[in-house]
Amino acid sequence: MAIKSVSIRIEEEMLQKLGFVADYEGRSVNSHILVLIRENIKAYEQAHGEIDGAVNPAENVKPTRKN
């Protein structure tokens, strides 16, 4: 599995708070973000079914607007 890098824009205060929580959990900010992403994907798949491993990124760039 290839490892990709992603940049995000985040408010400084939010990043500091995220760093606090990550440190409390004994993780780096990067590792903590990965945990949060994995938990989010797991919750989504439990509610909506497993996401196919061959997801087409072009179809998933922008989430649909919630009604």
VMD Tcl script that builds the backbone (N, CA, C; Angstrom):
set m [mol new atoms 201]
animate dup $m
set s [atomselect $m all]
$s set {name element resname resid chain x y z} {
  {N N MET 1 A 0.839 -1.169 0.000}
  {CA C MET 1 A 0.000 0.000 0.000}
  {C C MET 1 A 0.889 1.239 0.000}
  {N N ALA 2 A 0.628 2.142 -0.908}
  {CA C ALA 2 A 1.404 3.373 -1.000}
  {C C ALA 2 A 0.992 4.339 0.115}
  {N N ILE 3 A 1.946 5.053 0.629}
  {CA C ILE 3 A 1.682 6.084 1.631}
  {C C ILE 3 A 1.667 7.423 0.910}
  {N N LYS 4 A 0.599 8.169 1.083}
  {CA C LYS 4 A 0.447 9.478 0.450}
  {C C LYS 4 A 0.510 10.567 1.509}
  {N N SER 5 A 0.844 11.750 1.082}
  {CA C SER 5 A 0.905 12.908 1.965}
  {C C SER 5 A -0.234 13.855 1.618}
  {N N VAL 6 A -0.840 14.450 2.655}
  {CA C VAL 6 A -1.944 15.386 2.467}
  {C C VAL 6 A -1.677 16.619 3.318}
  {N N SER 7 A -1.875 17.780 2.739}
  {CA C SER 7 A -1.777 19.028 3.503}
  {C C SER 7 A -3.185 19.518 3.797}
  {N N ILE 8 A -3.377 20.067 4.994}
  {CA C ILE 8 A -4.673 20.648 5.336}
  {C C ILE 8 A -4.467 22.049 5.896}
  {N N ARG 9 A -5.485 22.854 5.759}
  {CA C ARG 9 A -5.489 24.176 6.394}
  {C C ARG 9 A -6.265 24.030 7.694}
  {N N ILE 10 A -5.684 24.503 8.783}
  {CA C ILE 10 A -6.319 24.359 10.093}
  {C C ILE 10 A -6.004 25.585 10.928}
  {N N GLU 11 A -6.992 26.041 11.673}
  {CA C GLU 11 A -6.778 27.191 12.543}
  {C C GLU 11 A -5.741 26.835 13.606}
  {N N GLU 12 A -4.925 27.791 13.959}
  {CA C GLU 12 A -3.847 27.548 14.914}
  {C C GLU 12 A -4.371 27.012 16.242}
  {N N GLU 13 A -5.458 27.597 16.744}
  {CA C GLU 13 A -6.001 27.143 18.026}
  {C C GLU 13 A -6.476 25.687 17.939}
  {N N MET 14 A -7.105 25.324 16.824}
  {CA C MET 14 A -7.564 23.956 16.657}
  {C C MET 14 A -6.381 22.988 16.604}
  {N N LEU 15 A -5.315 23.394 15.920}
  {CA C LEU 15 A -4.122 22.554 15.846}
  {C C LEU 15 A -3.496 22.383 17.228}
  {N N GLN 16 A -3.460 23.459 18.006}
  {CA C GLN 16 A -2.913 23.362 19.362}
  {C C GLN 16 A -3.745 22.417 20.219}
  {N N LYS 17 A -5.062 22.511 20.106}
  {CA C LYS 17 A -5.938 21.632 20.875}
  {C C LYS 17 A -5.793 20.181 20.417}
  {N N LEU 18 A -5.676 19.987 19.116}
  {CA C LEU 18 A -5.465 18.645 18.583}
  {C C LEU 18 A -4.151 18.076 19.104}
  {N N GLY 19 A -3.121 18.913 19.152}
  {CA C GLY 19 A -1.833 18.494 19.694}
  {C C GLY 19 A -1.935 18.115 21.161}
  {N N PHE 20 A -2.739 18.853 21.921}
  {CA C PHE 20 A -2.945 18.550 23.339}
  {C C PHE 20 A -3.579 17.173 23.504}
  {N N VAL 21 A -4.652 16.921 22.727}
  {CA C VAL 21 A -5.349 15.631 22.808}
  {C C VAL 21 A -4.423 14.500 22.359}
  {N N ALA 22 A -3.703 14.715 21.274}
  {CA C ALA 22 A -2.780 13.696 20.762}
  {C C ALA 22 A -1.731 13.364 21.822}
  {N N ASP 23 A -1.168 14.387 22.448}
  {CA C ASP 23 A -0.161 14.172 23.486}
  {C C ASP 23 A -0.748 13.399 24.665}
  {N N TYR 24 A -1.967 13.748 25.054}
  {CA C TYR 24 A -2.647 13.052 26.138}
  {C C TYR 24 A -2.818 11.569 25.810}
  {N N GLU 25 A -3.102 11.273 24.548}
  {CA C GLU 25 A -3.291 9.894 24.088}
  {C C GLU 25 A -1.959 9.195 23.803}
  {N N GLY 26 A -0.837 9.926 23.923}
  {CA C GLY 26 A 0.479 9.345 23.691}
  {C C GLY 26 A 0.805 9.169 22.216}
  {N N ARG 27 A 0.249 10.053 21.387}
  {CA C ARG 27 A 0.461 9.963 19.945}
  {C C ARG 27 A 0.993 11.289 19.416}
  {N N SER 28 A 1.560 11.207 18.211}
  {CA C SER 28 A 1.872 12.429 17.480}
  {C C SER 28 A 0.568 12.950 16.886}
  {N N VAL 29 A 0.572 14.200 16.448}
  {CA C VAL 29 A -0.617 14.757 15.802}
  {C C VAL 29 A -0.962 13.936 14.554}
  {N N ASN 30 A 0.051 13.576 13.776}
  {CA C ASN 30 A -0.191 12.789 12.567}
  {C C ASN 30 A -0.850 11.450 12.906}
  {N N SER 31 A -0.307 10.745 13.890}
  {CA C SER 31 A -0.873 9.456 14.280}
  {C C SER 31 A -2.298 9.613 14.801}
  {N N HIS 32 A -2.539 10.673 15.548}
  {CA C HIS 32 A -3.877 10.903 16.091}
  {C C HIS 32 A -4.874 11.181 14.961}
  {N N ILE 33 A -4.471 11.957 13.980}
  {CA C ILE 33 A -5.351 12.226 12.833}
  {C C ILE 33 A -5.676 10.919 12.115}
  {N N LEU 34 A -4.697 10.040 11.951}
  {CA C LEU 34 A -4.952 8.753 11.307}
  {C C LEU 34 A -5.953 7.921 12.100}
  {N N VAL 35 A -5.850 7.946 13.433}
  {CA C VAL 35 A -6.811 7.232 14.278}
  {C C VAL 35 A -8.208 7.793 14.053}
  {N N LEU 36 A -8.332 9.111 14.031}
  {CA C LEU 36 A -9.640 9.746 13.820}
  {C C LEU 36 A -10.219 9.387 12.456}
  {N N ILE 37 A -9.383 9.375 11.434}
  {CA C ILE 37 A -9.834 9.020 10.088}
  {C C ILE 37 A -10.303 7.568 10.053}
  {N N ARG 38 A -9.526 6.659 10.644}
  {CA C ARG 38 A -9.919 5.245 10.669}
  {C C ARG 38 A -11.249 5.058 11.392}
  {N N GLU 39 A -11.431 5.754 12.526}
  {CA C GLU 39 A -12.683 5.661 13.276}
  {C C GLU 39 A -13.850 6.183 12.448}
  {N N ASN 40 A -13.630 7.273 11.709}
  {CA C ASN 40 A -14.677 7.852 10.886}
  {C C ASN 40 A -15.076 6.906 9.756}
  {N N ILE 41 A -14.086 6.309 9.101}
  {CA C ILE 41 A -14.370 5.358 8.014}
  {C C ILE 41 A -15.114 4.141 8.569}
  {N N LYS 42 A -14.680 3.630 9.713}
  {CA C LYS 42 A -15.335 2.475 10.326}
  {C C LYS 42 A -16.798 2.790 10.642}
  {N N ALA 43 A -17.059 3.957 11.217}
  {CA C ALA 43 A -18.435 4.350 11.543}
  {C C ALA 43 A -19.281 4.489 10.275}
  {N N TYR 44 A -18.691 5.073 9.238}
  {CA C TYR 44 A -19.421 5.225 7.970}
  {C C TYR 44 A -19.779 3.860 7.398}
  {N N GLU 45 A -18.797 2.954 7.396}
  {CA C GLU 45 A -19.039 1.629 6.826}
  {C C GLU 45 A -20.046 0.829 7.654}
  {N N GLN 46 A -20.063 1.012 8.958}
  {CA C GLN 46 A -21.050 0.329 9.789}
  {C C GLN 46 A -22.455 0.830 9.472}
  {N N ALA 47 A -22.582 2.116 9.170}
  {CA C ALA 47 A -23.891 2.699 8.868}
  {C C ALA 47 A -24.325 2.485 7.425}
  {N N HIS 48 A -23.368 2.436 6.482}
  {CA C HIS 48 A -23.716 2.447 5.058}
  {C C HIS 48 A -23.177 1.268 4.259}
  {N N GLY 49 A -22.427 0.394 4.880}
  {CA C GLY 49 A -21.826 -0.725 4.166}
  {C C GLY 49 A -20.392 -0.421 3.784}
  {N N GLU 50 A -19.660 -1.486 3.505}
  {CA C GLU 50 A -18.236 -1.358 3.207}
  {C C GLU 50 A -17.995 -0.553 1.938}
  {N N ILE 51 A -16.997 0.288 1.987}
  {CA C ILE 51 A -16.588 1.079 0.827}
  {C C ILE 51 A -15.691 0.198 -0.031}
  {N N ASP 52 A -15.977 0.129 -1.312}
  {CA C ASP 52 A -15.174 -0.669 -2.240}
  {C C ASP 52 A -13.738 -0.149 -2.231}
  {N N GLY 53 A -12.770 -1.063 -2.191}
  {CA C GLY 53 A -11.364 -0.686 -2.173}
  {C C GLY 53 A -10.901 0.003 -3.437}
  {N N ALA 54 A -11.673 -0.084 -4.515}
  {CA C ALA 54 A -11.299 0.540 -5.784}
  {C C ALA 54 A -12.056 1.851 -5.969}
  {N N VAL 55 A -12.087 2.667 -4.925}
  {CA C VAL 55 A -12.790 3.940 -4.987}
  {C C VAL 55 A -12.157 4.829 -6.047}
  {N N ASN 56 A -12.982 5.468 -6.849}
  {CA C ASN 56 A -12.492 6.378 -7.886}
  {C C ASN 56 A -12.380 7.778 -7.288}
  {N N PRO 57 A -11.166 8.279 -7.054}
  {CA C PRO 57 A -11.007 9.583 -6.415}
  {C C PRO 57 A -11.733 10.711 -7.140}
  {N N ALA 58 A -11.833 10.634 -8.461}
  {CA C ALA 58 A -12.495 11.700 -9.219}
  {C C ALA 58 A -13.973 11.801 -8.843}
  {N N GLU 59 A -14.556 10.716 -8.387}
  {CA C GLU 59 A -15.962 10.719 -7.993}
  {C C GLU 59 A -16.145 11.110 -6.539}
  {N N ASN 60 A -15.062 11.226 -5.787}
  {CA C ASN 60 A -15.161 11.455 -4.350}
  {C C ASN 60 A -14.366 12.673 -3.872}
  {N N VAL 61 A -14.134 13.611 -4.770}
  {CA C VAL 61 A -13.353 14.782 -4.393}
  {C C VAL 61 A -14.163 15.706 -3.504}
  {N N LYS 62 A -15.389 15.980 -3.888}
  {CA C LYS 62 A -16.233 16.897 -3.130}
  {C C LYS 62 A -17.444 16.137 -2.618}
  {N N PRO 63 A -17.669 16.165 -1.296}
  {CA C PRO 63 A -18.828 15.441 -0.772}
  {C C PRO 63 A -20.126 16.072 -1.238}
  {N N THR 64 A -21.167 15.234 -1.320}
  {CA C THR 64 A -22.459 15.754 -1.716}
  {C C THR 64 A -23.012 16.650 -0.628}
  {N N ARG 65 A -23.833 17.588 -1.009}
  {CA C ARG 65 A -24.458 18.497 -0.046}
  {C C ARG 65 A -25.532 17.747 0.725}
  {N N LYS 66 A -25.499 17.889 2.041}
  {CA C LYS 66 A -26.518 17.233 2.869}
  {C C LYS 66 A -27.791 18.056 2.843}
  {N N ASN 67 A -28.902 17.376 2.776}
  {CA C ASN 67 A -30.214 18.074 2.751}
  {C C ASN 67 A -30.669 18.420 4.135}
}
mol reanalyze $m
mol bondsrecalc $m
mol representation Tube
mol addrep $m
